[in-house]
Amino acid sequence: MTASGRHEQLLNQLAYPGISTKNERYKVSVALSKSLRLAYAARVDSDYYLQESIPTHRAVATVEAARSVVDHAIKWTEEVAAANGMR
């Protein structure tokens, strides 16, 4: 199976980052892929299945996944800033 759209390509690059599994960023990349995949699936459903409702548990899971992505981005940004003496 190959990724055809931009979102699928990004998710696959994150899921299979092409770096050593010993690199700490490998785990972060895979975790981001999983979180974003939930949000992507919810977006697709909301775009194409307009007459259907999203169950509360799925909406909550999607928001939690989005928060996880933002938290990872904030942490990474702070780490980069600290490493570059910008704190």
TIRO-311292 format. One record per atom (N, C-alpha, C): x negated, y, z; chain; atom name; residue in three letters. Coordinates in steps of 0.001 Angstrom, whole numbers. Layout:
+---------+---------+---------+----+----+-----+
:      xx :      yy :      zz : ch : at :  aa :
+---------+---------+---------+----+----+-----+
:       X :       Y :       Z :  A : CA : ALA :
...
+---------+---------+---------+----+----+-----+
***
This chain:
+---------+---------+---------+----+----+-----+
:      xx :      yy :      zz : ch : at :  aa :
+---------+---------+---------+----+----+-----+
:    -842 :   -1180 :       0 :  A :  N : MET :
:       0 :       0 :       0 :  A : CA : MET :
:    -887 :    1243 :       0 :  A :  C : MET :
:    -603 :    2169 :    -874 :  A :  N : THR :
:   -1391 :    3389 :    -949 :  A : CA : THR :
:    -519 :    4586 :    -602 :  A :  C : THR :
:   -1157 :    5607 :     -98 :  A :  N : ALA :
:    -449 :    6829 :     257 :  A : CA : ALA :
:    -329 :    7696 :    -988 :  A :  C : ALA :
:     878 :    8163 :   -1269 :  A :  N : SER :
:    1072 :    8957 :   -2471 :  A : CA : SER :
:    1237 :   10440 :   -2177 :  A :  C : SER :
:    1904 :   10802 :   -1099 :  A :  N : GLY :
:    2108 :   12206 :    -780 :  A : CA : GLY :
:    1027 :   12732 :     142 :  A :  C : GLY :
:     962 :   14037 :     244 :  A :  N : ARG :
:     -50 :   14676 :    1100 :  A : CA : ARG :
:      56 :   14223 :    2557 :  A :  C : ARG :
:    1294 :   14139 :    3050 :  A :  N : HIS :
:    1466 :   13732 :    4446 :  A : CA : HIS :
:     992 :   12300 :    4673 :  A :  C : HIS :
:    1320 :   11418 :    3752 :  A :  N : GLU :
:     883 :   10026 :    3876 :  A : CA : GLU :
:    -639 :    9932 :    3806 :  A :  C : GLU :
:   -1250 :   10721 :    2929 :  A :  N : GLN :
:   -2707 :   10721 :    2808 :  A : CA : GLN :
:   -3358 :   11181 :    4109 :  A :  C : GLN :
:   -2815 :   12253 :    4706 :  A :  N : LEU :
:   -3353 :   12745 :    5967 :  A : CA : LEU :
:   -3224 :   11680 :    7058 :  A :  C : LEU :
:   -2052 :   11067 :    7144 :  A :  N : LEU :
:   -1845 :   10038 :    8164 :  A : CA : LEU :
:   -2808 :    8871 :    7978 :  A :  C : LEU :
:   -3031 :    8463 :    6751 :  A :  N : ASN :
:   -3967 :    7362 :    6500 :  A : CA : ASN :
:   -5412 :    7763 :    6806 :  A :  C : ASN :
:   -5779 :    9002 :    6498 :  A :  N : GLN :
:   -7135 :    9454 :    6826 :  A : CA : GLN :
:   -7349 :    9483 :    8331 :  A :  C : GLN :
:   -6330 :    9869 :    9068 :  A :  N : LEU :
:   -6439 :    9885 :   10521 :  A : CA : LEU :
:   -6459 :    8469 :   11091 :  A :  C : LEU :
:   -5645 :    7583 :   10512 :  A :  N : ALA :
:   -5577 :    6206 :   11003 :  A : CA : ALA :
:   -6855 :    5431 :   10705 :  A :  C : ALA :
:   -7491 :    5760 :    9590 :  A :  N : TYR :
:   -8726 :    5088 :    9167 :  A : CA : TYR :
:   -9773 :    6161 :    8860 :  A :  C : TYR :
:  -10350 :    6765 :    9915 :  A :  N : PRO :
:  -11185 :    7950 :    9713 :  A : CA : PRO :
:  -12543 :    7716 :    9048 :  A :  C : PRO :
:  -12954 :    6474 :    8907 :  A :  N : GLY :
:  -14222 :    6224 :    8236 :  A : CA : GLY :
:  -15440 :    6537 :    9085 :  A :  C : GLY :
:  -15257 :    6563 :   10400 :  A :  N : ILE :
:  -16387 :    6746 :   11311 :  A : CA : ILE :
:  -16445 :    5540 :   12239 :  A :  C : ILE :
:  -17542 :    5399 :   12922 :  A :  N : SER :
:  -17736 :    4265 :   13824 :  A : CA : SER :
:  -16661 :    4227 :   14905 :  A :  C : SER :
:  -16218 :    3031 :   15227 :  A :  N : THR :
:  -15236 :    2881 :   16299 :  A : CA : THR :
:  -15839 :    3266 :   17654 :  A :  C : THR :
:  -17144 :    3386 :   17718 :  A :  N : LYS :
:  -17812 :    3798 :   18954 :  A : CA : LYS :
:  -17787 :    5319 :   19138 :  A :  C : LYS :
:  -17529 :    6033 :   18060 :  A :  N : ASN :
:  -17444 :    7490 :   18112 :  A : CA : ASN :
:  -16149 :    7866 :   18834 :  A :  C : ASN :
:  -16236 :    8741 :   19849 :  A :  N : GLU :
:  -15046 :    9101 :   20618 :  A : CA : GLU :
:  -13961 :    9754 :   19750 :  A :  C : GLU :
:  -14356 :   10367 :   18674 :  A :  N : ARG :
:  -13368 :   10996 :   17783 :  A : CA : ARG :
:  -12546 :    9963 :   17009 :  A :  C : ARG :
:  -13048 :    8750 :   16914 :  A :  N : TYR :
:  -12303 :    7684 :   16246 :  A : CA : TYR :
:  -10977 :    7448 :   16968 :  A :  C : TYR :
:  -11040 :    7291 :   18277 :  A :  N : LYS :
:   -9826 :    7040 :   19063 :  A : CA : LYS :
:   -8868 :    8221 :   19003 :  A :  C : LYS :
:   -9413 :    9421 :   19030 :  A :  N : VAL :
:   -8581 :   10621 :   18944 :  A : CA : VAL :
:   -7877 :   10662 :   17585 :  A :  C : VAL :
:   -8595 :   10361 :   16532 :  A :  N : SER :
:   -8029 :   10371 :   15190 :  A : CA : SER :
:   -6886 :    9363 :   15064 :  A :  C : SER :
:   -7115 :    8156 :   15551 :  A :  N : VAL :
:   -6080 :    7116 :   15476 :  A : CA : VAL :
:   -4861 :    7512 :   16314 :  A :  C : VAL :
:   -5095 :    8081 :   17491 :  A :  N : ALA :
:   -3987 :    8521 :   18347 :  A : CA : ALA :
:   -3178 :    9627 :   17673 :  A :  C : ALA :
:   -3867 :   10563 :   17039 :  A :  N : LEU :
:   -3164 :   11623 :   16311 :  A : CA : LEU :
:   -2330 :   11047 :   15177 :  A :  C : LEU :
:   -2876 :   10065 :   14495 :  A :  N : SER :
:   -2141 :    9428 :   13411 :  A : CA : SER :
:    -829 :    8830 :   13914 :  A :  C : SER :
:    -897 :    8150 :   15038 :  A :  N : LYS :
:     307 :    7528 :   15598 :  A : CA : LYS :
:    1327 :    8580 :   16007 :  A :  C : LYS :
:     871 :    9643 :   16641 :  A :  N : SER :
:    1783 :   10705 :   17064 :  A : CA : SER :
:    2414 :   11397 :   15863 :  A :  C : SER :
:    1593 :   11711 :   14882 :  A :  N : LEU :
:    2109 :   12400 :   13695 :  A : CA : LEU :
:    3030 :   11521 :   12857 :  A :  C : LEU :
:    2788 :   10220 :   12865 :  A :  N : ARG :
:    3637 :    9300 :   12099 :  A : CA : ARG :
:    5075 :    9342 :   12609 :  A :  C : ARG :
:    5248 :    9441 :   13939 :  A :  N : LEU :
:    6589 :    9555 :   14513 :  A : CA : LEU :
:    7269 :   10842 :   14043 :  A :  C : LEU :
:    6530 :   11940 :   14090 :  A :  N : ALA :
:    7093 :   13220 :   13666 :  A : CA : ALA :
:    7395 :   13224 :   12169 :  A :  C : ALA :
:    6515 :   12636 :   11390 :  A :  N : TYR :
:    6719 :   12569 :    9940 :  A : CA : TYR :
:    7979 :   11766 :    9611 :  A :  C : TYR :
:    8142 :   10619 :   10257 :  A :  N : ALA :
:    9323 :    9788 :   10001 :  A : CA : ALA :
:   10604 :   10537 :   10374 :  A :  C : ALA :
:   10574 :   11269 :   11468 :  A :  N : ALA :
:   11756 :   12045 :   11874 :  A : CA : ALA :
:   12046 :   13149 :   10863 :  A :  C : ALA :
:   10995 :   13778 :   10355 :  A :  N : ARG :
:   11193 :   14832 :    9360 :  A : CA : ARG :
:   11800 :   14277 :    8080 :  A :  C : ARG :
:   11316 :   13137 :    7637 :  A :  N : VAL :
:   11860 :   12510 :    6427 :  A : CA : VAL :
:   13333 :   12187 :    6625 :  A :  C : VAL :
:   13656 :   11593 :    7762 :  A :  N : ASP :
:   15061 :   11260 :    8027 :  A : CA : ASP :
:   15931 :   12510 :    8081 :  A :  C : ASP :
:   15426 :   13573 :    8705 :  A :  N : SER :
:   16235 :   14793 :    8807 :  A : CA : SER :
:   16402 :   15472 :    7449 :  A :  C : SER :
:   15441 :   15294 :    6550 :  A :  N : ASP :
:   15540 :   15886 :    5221 :  A : CA : ASP :
:   16471 :   15115 :    4289 :  A :  C : ASP :
:   16499 :   13796 :    4429 :  A :  N : TYR :
:   17209 :   12973 :    3451 :  A : CA : TYR :
:   18486 :   12322 :    3959 :  A :  C : TYR :
:   18694 :   12312 :    5255 :  A :  N : TYR :
:   19901 :   11699 :    5820 :  A : CA : TYR :
:   20641 :   12749 :    6641 :  A :  C : TYR :
:   21133 :   13751 :    5941 :  A :  N : LEU :
:   21715 :   14923 :    6576 :  A : CA : LEU :
:   22996 :   14633 :    7351 :  A :  C : LEU :
:   23717 :   13604 :    6989 :  A :  N : GLN :
:   24993 :   13300 :    7634 :  A : CA : GLN :
:   24834 :   12448 :    8895 :  A :  C : GLN :
:   23620 :   11999 :    9159 :  A :  N : GLU :
:   23414 :   11114 :   10304 :  A : CA : GLU :
:   22844 :   11869 :   11490 :  A :  C : GLU :
:   23178 :   11385 :   12675 :  A :  N : SER :
:   22653 :   11969 :   13912 :  A : CA : SER :
:   21364 :   11256 :   14314 :  A :  C : SER :
:   20530 :   11986 :   15001 :  A :  N : ILE :
:   19314 :   11385 :   15549 :  A : CA : ILE :
:   19595 :   11083 :   17015 :  A :  C : ILE :
:   19353 :    9843 :   17430 :  A :  N : PRO :
:   19592 :    9500 :   18837 :  A : CA : PRO :
:   18704 :   10338 :   19765 :  A :  C : PRO :
:   19217 :   10621 :   20935 :  A :  N : THR :
:   18493 :   11446 :   21903 :  A : CA : THR :
:   17108 :   10890 :   22189 :  A :  C : THR :
:   16986 :    9581 :   22368 :  A :  N : HIS :
:   15681 :    9005 :   22696 :  A : CA : HIS :
:   14671 :    9230 :   21569 :  A :  C : HIS :
:   15157 :    9234 :   20335 :  A :  N : ARG :
:   14239 :    9476 :   19214 :  A : CA : ARG :
:   13823 :   10944 :   19163 :  A :  C : ARG :
:   14762 :   11840 :   19425 :  A :  N : ALA :
:   14433 :   13270 :   19450 :  A : CA : ALA :
:   13407 :   13560 :   20540 :  A :  C : ALA :
:   13610 :   12966 :   21717 :  A :  N : VAL :
:   12672 :   13166 :   22823 :  A : CA : VAL :
:   11293 :   12613 :   22459 :  A :  C : VAL :
:   11252 :   11423 :   21869 :  A :  N : ALA :
:    9978 :   10819 :   21470 :  A : CA : ALA :
:    9260 :   11681 :   20439 :  A :  C : ALA :
:   10014 :   12276 :   19529 :  A :  N : THR :
:    9421 :   13132 :   18497 :  A : CA : THR :
:    8829 :   14395 :   19110 :  A :  C : THR :
:    9540 :   14998 :   20050 :  A :  N : VAL :
:    9027 :   16197 :   20726 :  A : CA : VAL :
:    7785 :   15849 :   21537 :  A :  C : VAL :
:    7802 :   14706 :   22221 :  A :  N : GLU :
:    6635 :   14280 :   22985 :  A : CA : GLU :
:    5433 :   14032 :   22069 :  A :  C : GLU :
:    5675 :   13468 :   20903 :  A :  N : ALA :
:    4596 :   13241 :   19941 :  A : CA : ALA :
:    4020 :   14576 :   19472 :  A :  C : ALA :
:    4885 :   15529 :   19206 :  A :  N : ALA :
:    4423 :   16852 :   18778 :  A : CA : ALA :
:    3598 :   17517 :   19880 :  A :  C : ALA :
:    4045 :   17389 :   21122 :  A :  N : ARG :
:    3291 :   17951 :   22247 :  A : CA : ARG :
:    1911 :   17303 :   22355 :  A :  C : ARG :
:    1864 :   16017 :   22120 :  A :  N : SER :
:     589 :   15297 :   22174 :  A : CA : SER :
:    -386 :   15838 :   21130 :  A :  C : SER :
:     110 :   16080 :   19932 :  A :  N : VAL :
:    -744 :   16619 :   18865 :  A : CA : VAL :
:   -1253 :   18006 :   19248 :  A :  C : VAL :
:    -369 :   18848 :   19768 :  A :  N : VAL :
:    -778 :   20195 :   20179 :  A : CA : VAL :
:   -1794 :   20127 :   21314 :  A :  C : VAL :
:   -1560 :   19252 :   22288 :  A :  N : ASP :
:   -2498 :   19098 :   23403 :  A : CA : ASP :
:   -3881 :   18667 :   22916 :  A :  C : ASP :
:   -3912 :   17724 :   21971 :  A :  N : HIS :
:   -5195 :   17284 :   21408 :  A : CA : HIS :
:   -5886 :   18446 :   20688 :  A :  C : HIS :
:   -5123 :   19229 :   19955 :  A :  N : ALA :
:   -5705 :   20358 :   19226 :  A : CA : ALA :
:   -6273 :   21391 :   20184 :  A :  C : ALA :
:   -5566 :   21670 :   21257 :  A :  N : ILE :
:   -6048 :   22635 :   22250 :  A : CA : ILE :
:   -7325 :   22117 :   22899 :  A :  C : ILE :
:   -7320 :   20863 :   23300 :  A :  N : LYS :
:   -8504 :   20280 :   23944 :  A : CA : LYS :
:   -9707 :   20331 :   23011 :  A :  C : LYS :
:   -9494 :   19938 :   21752 :  A :  N : TRP :
:  -10597 :   19936 :   20780 :  A : CA : TRP :
:  -11121 :   21353 :   20559 :  A :  C : TRP :
:  -10220 :   22321 :   20432 :  A :  N : THR :
:  -10613 :   23715 :   20224 :  A : CA : THR :
:  -11435 :   24226 :   21403 :  A :  C : THR :
:  -10997 :   23882 :   22620 :  A :  N : GLU :
:  -11738 :   24308 :   23814 :  A : CA : GLU :
:  -13113 :   23652 :   23867 :  A :  C : GLU :
:  -13202 :   22386 :   23487 :  A :  N : GLU :
:  -14494 :   21683 :   23492 :  A : CA : GLU :
:  -15452 :   22310 :   22475 :  A :  C : GLU :
:  -14941 :   22621 :   21299 :  A :  N : VAL :
:  -15776 :   23243 :   20270 :  A : CA : VAL :
:  -16226 :   24618 :   20724 :  A :  C : VAL :
:  -15327 :   25391 :   21313 :  A :  N : ALA :
:  -15684 :   26725 :   21799 :  A : CA : ALA :
:  -16744 :   26638 :   22888 :  A :  C : ALA :
:  -16593 :   25687 :   23806 :  A :  N : ALA :
:  -17569 :   25518 :   24878 :  A : CA : ALA :
:  -18926 :   25101 :   24323 :  A :  C : ALA :
:  -18909 :   24213 :   23347 :  A :  N : ALA :
:  -20164 :   23740 :   22746 :  A : CA : ALA :
:  -20880 :   24866 :   22002 :  A :  C : ALA :
:  -20116 :   25826 :   21507 :  A :  N : ASN :
:  -20711 :   26946 :   20764 :  A : CA : ASN :
:  -20921 :   28187 :   21634 :  A :  C : ASN :
:  -20758 :   28015 :   22957 :  A :  N : GLY :
:  -20971 :   29122 :   23875 :  A : CA : GLY :
:  -19963 :   30238 :   23741 :  A :  C : GLY :
:  -18762 :   29906 :   23312 :  A :  N : MET :
:  -17743 :   30922 :   23074 :  A : CA : MET :
:  -16724 :   31003 :   24197 :  A :  C : MET :
:  -17019 :   30400 :   25305 :  A :  N : ARG :
:  -16062 :   30437 :   26423 :  A : CA : ARG :
:  -16313 :   31571 :   27333 :  A :  C : ARG :
+---------+---------+---------+----+----+-----+
***
